[in-house]
Amino acid sequence: MLKKLSIILLSVLIISCQSDSKEEEKPAELNNIESKVFFEKSWSKKIFNDFPLGDVDLAFNENNVFVFTKQGDVSALDLNGNKIWKKSFNTEISSGLEYGFESIFFATENGKIISLDAKSGEKIWESKIKGEVLSSPSTNGLIVAVQSSNGKITALDFNNGNFKWEYQSTVSPLSLRGTSKPVFDKKFIYVGFGNGNLVKIESRTGVVQWEVPVTISEGVSEIERMIDIDAMPVISANGLAYAVSFQGDLSAIEIAQGRTIWRRSTSSINDIIHAKNRTYIVDSKDFINCYDGIRGDTLWSVNDFMLRKLSSPKRFKNHMIVGDFEGYLHAINLNSGEIEGRIKPSNQAIYKIYAINESLYILDESGKISALKIK
């Protein structure tokens, strides 16, 4: 929430610095569509009164939704929204939850990382790291990896929280308030940093395999040189890593050697979708772009949602689902870019979308979670 607000303010500052004579651009009005995809709302539940400082993330497994409050409550719900357990911790949670290997992980505002048993909610261990944590931890069942706002990745032992290794990136003078969540793939971990670099690290030892720039900043001012990677990188089956930066580029990087295969100029903090050798992003103007994953050619673009403050996209079968600032959800065909469905499950901006089993779970900016089915 704070990251989105800071980006809006930053964009206003950049535009006002460039010109004060241009007419202010307004969000696009929605066009009528012929619906082929239909949504049905199942239930809603208020979970947040105050959002935490970091990037809010809920966690899911096959049977449960795991939610939290800024004040330190963590709860497990069944997929119908009924409470299974609730645990209260005397600390403020800074960012969201991670589920993995029957455990739940979260970070607190004073730098603690806490592990819980997912079935009971009982605390397994607690560890302290240096720096503020603004994105949820990640795990591969051997380590728990956490990126802090000081440009550091810390790896903790999955079973007991003991320190394993850390990696310090170079820190940019000016950066967005947010960090990219680390991504595991096989024996490696991939992390995007505020300096615009993507790093591949051997997860067991912490040995760096390569560090490459996703974008090369050509800006003159400190604001123009902000090229943070806040979106999660995506690792594809074809051996490429895809990462996008703010005010920079979308890059496809060959993971064996760290060689950049292609690069396209764009700007985004939204997470990437990659499916069937196609790469999809929602850029900073809320244009939706589909690229050939191997060559980087643009296959289609949708500009119907310009400046509608779209959420990160989520894949659901053959569709991309995005939410906007008026509380609408939109279903876009991944093959053609055609808008094939729409519903307004909320009167508030859509903050996050999750696709679990056959359902969508929507978190809006009032702190309400809603479950929907797609027909």
Secondary structure, 3 states (H helix, E strand, C coil): CHHHHHHHHHHHHHHHHHCCCCCCCCCCCCCCCCCCCCEEEEEEEECCCCCCCCCCCCEECCCEEEEECCCCEEEEEECCCCEEEEEECCCCECCCCEEECCEEEEEECCCEEEEEECCCCCEEEEEECCCCECCCCEECCCEEEEEECCCEEEEEECCCCCEEEEEECCCCCCCCCCCCCCEEECCEEEEECCCCEEEEEECCCCCEEEEEECCCCCCCCCCCCCCCCCCCCEECCCCEEEEECCCEEEEEEECCCCEEEEEEEECCCCCCEEECCEEEEECCCCCEEEEECCCCCEEEEECCCCCCCCCCCEEECCEEEEECCCCCEEEEECCCCCEEEEECCCCCCEEEEEEECCEEEEEECCCEEEEEEEC
